[in-house]
Amino acid sequence: METTTNVSLAEKALEQGKGILRLAPTWVPRSFCVPGRRIKLHPDDYYVLGGVRGGIDERWLSSTTPAKNGPLTGENEGLSMVVFNNGGKEVQFLLKDAIDELQSALIGERLWNQYQSWPMYSKFFDNMGPLPHHVHHNDEQAALTGQLGKPEAYYFPPQLNNHGGDYPYTFFGIAPGTSKEQIRECLMNFTKGDNKITNYSSAYRLEPGTGWDVPPGLLHAPGSMCTYEPQKASDIFAMYQSLVNEAIVPEELLWNGTPKDRIGDYDLLMDAIDWELNTDPNMMANRYMVPVPVKDLAEMEAEGYVEKWVCYKSDAFSAKELTVLPGQTVTIKDSAAYGLIMMQGHGKMGVWDIETPALIRYGQLTNDEFFVSEQAAMEGVTITNPSTTDPIVMLKHFGPGNPDLVL
């Protein structure tokens, strides 16, 4: 892919979409997970990349962040592609390249000047069972391996949770009263079978239509609900639980995020744990998120839509759920660029047809994912719902410092 071609392609694509880019689905496998089969991939395609890569249990959204999946990671794995109709021929190029070329014309001066990149992405993760208790490092610790820290958040979309999987409960943090020595002993017992680290944690039942905020340094063992997960643009983590759902977690994942010359240093593993955050006695009050209307509900309904903040406790990203009621046409303004994914319904958005597919083949293109430039967002995006019965529902993910996020 030559950059010169991409400049003109990116400009043409943005002009063709009137400030809105269409994206192709981005599927990501995880070798240590069993797919929950709720992200609408065709049943024959969950293991299409081969058994050694594991099942596809994630779809990455508006991503300029490569997946870190070991030596077998595919080229451009985790990176979103823009789909552009070039003289009747569908051409694809990286969203990352479009942002590198168009810069503030796409993501706005505020974000470009501060980050020179799109500093977040979102994903669906869809596991049949729970994930191991793990931690994401903060910026300072991540810098030791040349990476960025990773705050993230969860929202459990009702449309993707017709079943909760095997274990719809998430462990967060460390029970107050636990000593650092007890946790350190668990980490040192990692290779001895079950290190029993969740004995020192509390699990919370997951509820569709709600979410949780997960800052760096907070231990968490995500439950098996299909999860919409906006996050900072990083893929750093370390697994601190050695046995989950009767599956052994490889020791290399304990030291993931540790510089090679510090492997074996349990003090460094302990440093990644934000002790105060983990032992917060008000964990639910401080981390649980119930959707918050962006303005008066009755006022929005009278205008034909409902919009709610679903992820709003982090300064690194935010997310909204927009519902356009049946038969309505609305123009929605935002003060920042954003990616979006369709959850329900069909209709028109600007020049684009939008729809929510029921089933997607691996490699198939869709009309359910888009990226909206800051200028288009500020001028307002017009959405028409032609259905007499079905609402349009979409999730919108924003970068850091969203000017509209005032609760």
C-alpha positions in Angstrom: 0.0 0.0 0.0 1.7 3.2 -1.1 1.1 6.3 1.0 0.4 8.5 -2.0 -2.5 6.3 -3.1 -3.9 6.4 0.4 -3.8 10.1 0.6 -6.1 10.5 -2.4 -8.1 7.4 -1.3 -8.6 8.7 2.2 -9.6 12.2 0.9 -12.0 10.7 -1.7 -13.5 8.3 0.9 -14.2 11.1 3.4 -15.7 13.2 0.6 -17.8 10.3 -0.7 -19.1 9.6 2.8 -19.7 13.3 3.5 -17.5 13.1 6.6 -18.4 9.5 7.5 -16.2 6.5 6.7 -17.6 3.0 6.3 -15.5 0.3 8.1 -15.2 -3.4 7.5 -15.6 -5.9 10.4 -12.3 -6.7 12.2 -12.3 -10.2 13.8 -9.7 -11.2 16.4 -9.0 -14.7 17.7 -7.7 -15.5 21.2 -5.9 -18.8 21.7 -6.8 -18.9 25.4 -10.6 -18.4 25.0 -13.7 -20.3 23.9 -16.1 -18.2 21.8 -19.5 -17.4 23.2 -20.9 -17.3 19.7 -23.0 -14.1 20.2 -21.1 -11.6 17.9 -23.1 -12.8 14.8 -20.2 -14.5 13.0 -21.4 -17.5 11.0 -21.2 -20.8 13.1 -18.7 -22.3 10.5 -16.3 -19.3 10.9 -15.4 -19.1 14.6 -12.3 -21.3 14.0 -11.8 -20.2 10.4 -8.2 -19.1 11.2 -7.3 -22.6 12.3 -7.4 -24.4 15.6 -3.9 -23.2 16.7 -5.0 -19.6 16.6 -8.0 -20.4 18.8 -11.6 -19.2 18.2 -12.7 -15.8 17.2 -14.2 -14.2 20.3 -13.6 -10.5 19.6 -14.7 -7.9 17.0 -12.6 -4.8 17.2 -14.2 -1.4 16.4 -12.6 1.8 15.1 -9.2 0.3 15.8 -5.8 1.7 14.9 -4.3 -0.6 17.5 -2.7 -3.9 16.3 -3.6 -7.0 18.3 -0.8 -8.6 20.2 -1.5 -12.3 19.6 2.0 -13.8 19.6 4.2 -15.0 16.7 1.2 -16.3 14.7 -0.6 -12.9 14.7 -1.9 -12.1 11.2 -0.9 -9.0 9.2 -3.1 -6.0 10.2 -4.8 -8.2 12.9 -7.0 -5.9 15.0 -6.7 -3.0 12.6 -9.9 -1.5 11.1 -10.2 -1.1 7.4 -12.0 1.7 5.6 -14.2 0.5 2.7 -14.3 2.9 -0.3 -16.1 2.6 -3.6 -13.5 3.7 -6.1 -15.2 3.9 -9.6 -17.4 0.9 -8.9 -14.6 -1.1 -7.3 -14.5 -1.7 -3.5 -11.1 -0.8 -2.2 -10.0 -1.2 1.5 -7.3 0.7 3.3 -6.3 1.1 7.0 -8.3 3.5 9.2 -4.8 4.2 10.8 -3.5 5.3 7.4 -6.5 7.5 6.8 -6.0 9.2 10.2 -2.2 9.6 9.6 -3.0 11.3 6.3 -6.1 13.4 7.1 -5.1 14.2 10.7 -7.3 16.9 12.1 -9.6 16.8 9.1 -10.8 13.5 10.4 -10.3 13.4 14.2 -10.2 17.2 14.9 -7.4 19.5 15.9 -7.9 18.9 19.7 -7.1 15.1 19.4 -4.6 15.3 16.6 -2.5 18.0 18.3 -2.4 16.1 21.5 -2.0 12.5 20.3 -1.1 12.5 16.6 -3.3 9.3 16.5 -6.7 7.9 17.3 -6.1 7.1 21.0 -8.8 4.6 21.7 -10.7 1.7 20.2 -13.6 -0.4 21.2 -14.4 -4.1 20.9 -17.0 -6.8 21.5 -15.5 -9.6 23.6 -17.6 -12.7 23.6 -16.4 -15.6 25.8 -18.3 -18.7 26.8 -16.5 -18.8 30.1 -14.9 -16.2 32.4 -11.4 -14.8 31.8 -8.6 -15.1 34.3 -8.1 -12.4 37.0 -5.8 -10.0 35.3 -4.5 -6.4 35.4 -3.7 -3.7 32.8 -0.7 -1.6 33.6 -0.7 2.2 34.0 1.3 4.4 31.6 4.4 4.5 33.8 4.6 0.7 34.1 3.7 0.1 30.5 6.5 2.4 29.4 9.0 -0.2 30.6 8.0 -2.3 27.6 7.5 0.6 25.3 3.7 0.5 25.6 0.8 2.6 26.9 -1.3 1.9 29.9 -4.8 0.7 29.5 -8.0 1.9 31.2 -11.1 0.2 29.9 -14.9 0.0 30.5 -17.7 -2.5 30.0 -21.2 -2.2 28.8 -23.4 -5.3 28.3 -25.6 -4.7 25.2 -29.0 -6.5 25.6 -29.0 -7.2 21.8 -26.0 -9.5 22.2 -26.8 -11.2 25.5 -29.7 -13.6 24.8 -27.7 -15.9 27.1 -25.1 -14.9 29.8 -22.6 -17.7 29.0 -21.2 -20.1 31.6 -20.3 -17.6 34.3 -21.9 -14.1 34.1 -20.2 -12.8 37.2 -17.0 -10.6 37.2 -14.5 -10.5 40.0 -13.2 -7.0 40.7 -10.4 -6.0 43.0 -9.1 -7.5 46.3 -11.3 -8.0 49.4 -10.5 -5.3 52.0 -8.4 -6.8 54.8 -6.3 -9.0 52.4 -2.6 -8.6 52.9 -0.1 -7.9 50.1 1.8 -11.0 51.3 -1.3 -13.2 50.5 -1.5 -11.8 47.0 2.2 -12.1 46.4 2.0 -15.8 47.6 -0.7 -16.4 44.9 1.6 -15.0 42.2 4.5 -17.2 43.4 2.2 -20.2 43.3 1.3 -19.5 39.7 2.9 -22.7 38.3 1.6 -25.0 41.0 -1.9 -25.5 39.6 -4.7 -23.3 41.0 -3.1 -20.2 42.7 -6.6 -19.4 44.1 -6.2 -15.6 43.8 -10.0 -15.1 43.4 -10.4 -16.4 47.0 -9.3 -12.8 47.9 -11.8 -11.1 45.5 -15.5 -10.4 45.2 -17.6 -11.3 42.2 -20.6 -9.1 41.0 -23.5 -10.4 38.9 -23.6 -8.8 35.4 -26.7 -7.1 34.3 -27.5 -6.5 30.6 -27.9 -2.8 29.9 -25.4 -1.7 32.6 -21.6 -1.5 32.8 -18.4 -1.1 34.8 -15.4 1.2 34.8 -11.9 -0.5 35.0 -9.0 1.8 35.5 -5.4 0.6 35.1 -4.1 -1.4 38.1 -7.5 -2.9 39.0 -7.6 -6.7 39.1 -10.6 -8.1 37.2 -11.8 -11.5 36.0 -14.4 -10.6 33.3 -17.5 -12.8 33.4 -19.1 -14.5 30.3 -21.5 -11.8 29.1 -20.9 -10.5 25.6 -19.3 -7.1 26.4 -18.9 -3.9 24.5 -15.5 -2.5 25.7 -14.2 0.9 24.9 -10.6 1.4 26.0 -7.4 3.3 25.5 -5.4 2.3 22.5 -3.2 -0.4 24.0 -3.2 -4.2 24.3 -1.1 -4.5 27.5 -2.2 -7.0 30.2 -0.8 -9.6 32.7 -2.8 -12.7 33.8 -2.6 -13.2 37.6 -4.9 -16.3 37.9 -3.3 -19.6 36.9 -6.5 -21.7 36.6 -9.8 -20.6 35.2 -12.8 -22.7 34.2 -10.5 -25.8 34.6 -8.1 -24.4 32.0 -4.4 -23.8 32.9 -3.2 -20.3 32.0 0.4 -20.3 30.5 3.0 -18.8 32.8 4.2 -16.5 30.0 0.9 -14.6 30.3 1.8 -13.8 34.0 4.9 -12.0 32.7 3.2 -10.4 29.7 4.0 -6.7 30.1 7.2 -7.3 32.1 10.5 -6.4 30.5 12.5 -9.5 29.6 15.3 -8.6 32.1 12.7 -8.4 34.9 11.0 -11.7 34.5 10.9 -13.4 37.8 10.6 -10.1 39.7 7.5 -10.5 41.8 7.9 -7.0 43.2 7.2 -5.6 39.7 4.1 -7.7 39.4 2.9 -6.4 42.8 3.7 -2.8 41.7 1.2 -3.2 38.8 -1.6 -3.6 41.4 -3.1 -0.3 42.6 -3.7 -1.4 46.2 -6.0 1.5 47.2 -8.2 1.0 44.1 -8.4 -2.8 44.5 -9.4 -2.7 48.2 -12.0 0.1 47.8 -14.9 -0.9 50.1 -17.2 1.0 47.8 -16.3 -0.8 44.7 -19.8 -1.0 43.3 -20.7 2.6 44.1 -17.5 3.8 42.4 -17.1 1.5 39.4 -20.6 0.4 38.4 -22.3 2.3 35.6 -26.0 2.6 34.9 -26.9 4.5 31.7 -27.4 8.3 32.1 -29.6 10.2 29.7 -27.6 13.0 27.9 -30.5 15.4 28.6 -34.2 15.3 29.7 -35.8 12.0 28.6 -39.2 13.4 27.7 -37.6 16.2 25.7 -35.5 13.6 23.6 -38.5 11.3 23.1 -40.5 14.2 21.8 -37.7 14.8 19.3 -37.8 11.2 18.2 -34.7 9.7 19.9 -33.1 8.7 23.2 -29.4 9.0 23.9 -27.6 7.8 27.0 -24.1 7.8 28.3 -23.1 4.1 28.9 -19.4 4.6 29.7 -18.6 7.9 31.4 -16.2 7.4 34.3 -12.9 7.5 32.4 -11.1 10.5 30.9 -9.5 8.3 28.3 -12.7 7.6 26.3 -16.5 7.6 26.6 -19.4 5.9 24.9 -23.1 6.5 24.3 -26.1 4.4 23.2 -28.3 6.2 20.6 -31.8 5.0 19.9 -33.8 6.5 17.0 -37.5 5.7 17.4 -39.5 4.1 14.7 -40.6 6.4 11.8 -38.4 9.3 13.0 -35.7 11.4 11.4 -33.3 13.1 13.7 -30.1 15.2 13.4 -27.7 14.4 16.2 -24.7 16.7 17.0 -21.6 15.8 18.9 -18.5 17.8 19.8 -16.0 15.1 18.9 -15.2 12.4 16.3 -16.4 8.9 17.0 -16.7 5.4 15.8 -20.1 3.6 15.8 -21.6 0.1 15.6 -25.2 -0.7 14.8 -26.9 -2.9 17.4 -30.5 -2.9 16.1 -32.7 -1.7 13.2 -31.9 -0.2 9.8 -32.2 3.0 7.9 -30.2 5.9 6.5 -27.4 7.9 8.1 -26.2 10.8 6.0 -25.4 9.3 2.6 -25.1 5.8 4.0 -27.5 2.9 4.3 -27.2 1.5 7.8 -28.4 -2.0 8.9 -27.8 -4.5 11.6 -26.9 -7.9 10.1 -28.2 -11.1 11.8 -25.3 -13.2 10.5 -21.9 -12.3 9.1 -19.4 -14.5 7.2 -15.7 -14.1 7.9 -14.5 -11.6 5.2 -18.0 -10.3 4.4 -18.5 -6.6 4.3 -21.4 -5.0 6.3 -23.2 -1.7 6.6 -23.1 -1.7 10.4 -19.8 0.1 11.4 -18.7 3.7 10.6 -16.3 6.4 11.7 -17.6 10.0 11.9 -15.2 12.9 11.5 -15.3 15.7 14.1 -16.6 18.2 11.5 -19.5 15.9 10.5 -20.3 15.2 14.2 -20.4 18.9 15.0 -22.5 19.8 11.9 -24.9 17.0 12.9 -25.5 13.5 11.5 -29.0 13.0 10.1 -30.5 9.5 10.7 -33.8 8.3 9.3 -35.6 5.2 10.7 -38.1 3.9 8.1 -39.4 1.1 10.3 -42.8 1.3 11.9 -41.8 -1.0 14.7 -38.1 -1.4 15.1 -35.9 1.2 16.7 -32.4 2.0 15.4 -29.9 1.4 18.2 -26.2 2.2 17.9 -23.2 2.4 20.2 -20.9 5.4 19.8 -17.3 5.4 21.1 -15.3 8.6 21.6 -11.7 9.5 22.4 -10.3 11.3 25.5 -11.7 14.5 26.9 -15.1 14.5 25.2 -16.3 18.1 25.6 -19.9 16.9 25.8 -19.3 14.6 28.8 -20.6 16.8 31.6 -22.7 14.8 34.2 
